[in-house]
């Protein structure tokens, strides 16, 4: 397996405006090859990350559940805008870093 060497590293934070609604990390097409993402330590509840069909509602989660304080998850993807997040609480957030060649 070949490894990419990052030419640029960008960090960000995405707060979910409306709980129960899947929101893109960014609406702008942004090339990358990897994203490391975790739940913000100040969150009230876990957040869920995945594709556009991600759901955070208790008992109905679809995607990967991120709990504040746990290790970050790595997503290998070619565009940051392909990643969505949902929460159970308005304003809960994820912190992320993406890597570009």
KEMAR-459069 format. One record per residue (C-alpha): z, x, y; residue in three letters. Coordinates in steps of 0.02 Angstrom, whole numbers, padded with zeros to 5 digits, always signed. Each point is the difference from the previous one (the first is absolute). Layout:
# KEMAR-459069
ZXYALA
...
***
This chain:
# KEMAR-459069
+00000+00000+00000UNK
-00049+00065+00170UNK
+00123-00015+00143UNK
-00047-00040+00179UNK
+00066+00106+00142UNK
+00049-00107+00149UNK
-00090+00042+00160UNK
+00102-00131+00092UNK
+00165-00088-00037UNK
+00041-00161+00093UNK
+00167-00092-00005UNK
+00027-00182+00043UNK
+00109-00153-00013UNK
-00053-00179-00031UNK
+00119-00145+00035UNK
-00048-00167-00076UNK
-00012-00124+00143UNK
+00006-00158-00105UNK
+00092+00007-00166UNK
-00100-00080-00140UNK
-00165+00058+00072UNK
-00091+00152-00070UNK
-00040+00121+00142UNK
-00111+00155-00003UNK
+00079+00168+00041UNK
-00141+00013+00127UNK
-00148-00113+00038UNK
-00106+00151+00044UNK
-00100+00085-00138UNK
+00089+00167-00019UNK
-00058+00124-00131UNK
+00129+00087-00107UNK
+00026+00055-00179UNK
+00187-00031-00019UNK
+00140-00102+00077UNK
+00187+00027-00028UNK
+00095-00159+00044UNK
+00181-00058-00006UNK
+00110-00141+00063UNK
+00081+00031+00169UNK
+00187+00038-00016UNK
+00041-00136+00127UNK
-00078-00141-00101UNK
+00100-00155-00044UNK
-00095-00028-00164UNK
-00127+00091-00110UNK
-00183-00001+00053UNK
-00151-00011-00114UNK
-00158+00105+00014UNK
-00169-00027-00084UNK
-00170-00078+00032UNK
-00042-00148+00110UNK
+00082-00119-00127UNK
+00173+00083+00014UNK
+00149-00120+00000UNK
+00183+00040+00041UNK
+00078-00172-00029UNK
+00152+00013-00115UNK
-00047-00044-00178UNK
-00187+00005+00039UNK
-00029+00183+00045UNK
-00175+00071-00024UNK
-00022+00185+00035UNK
+00123+00143-00003UNK
+00176-00038+00062UNK
+00069+00133+00117UNK
+00189+00008+00025UNK
+00074+00090+00151UNK
+00065+00172-00046UNK
-00107+00019-00157UNK
-00129+00138-00018UNK
-00171-00029+00079UNK
-00147-00066-00100UNK
-00166+00092+00000UNK
-00163-00097+00011UNK
-00165+00088-00031UNK
-00125-00096+00108UNK
-00149+00039+00113UNK
+00047-00114+00146UNK
+00170-00040+00076UNK
-00058-00176+00047UNK
-00013-00046-00185UNK
+00191+00002-00015UNK
+00101-00156+00041UNK
+00186-00032+00018UNK
+00105-00158-00004UNK
+00185-00031+00027UNK
+00131-00134-00022UNK
+00069+00030+00175UNK
-00094+00005+00166UNK
-00001+00177+00069UNK
+00038+00093-00162UNK
-00112+00153-00011UNK
-00075+00142-00098UNK
-00015+00182+00052UNK
-00154+00092-00059UNK
-00097+00161+00009UNK
-00185+00013-00039UNK
-00103+00154-00033UNK
-00178+00036+00054UNK
-00116+00141-00051UNK
***
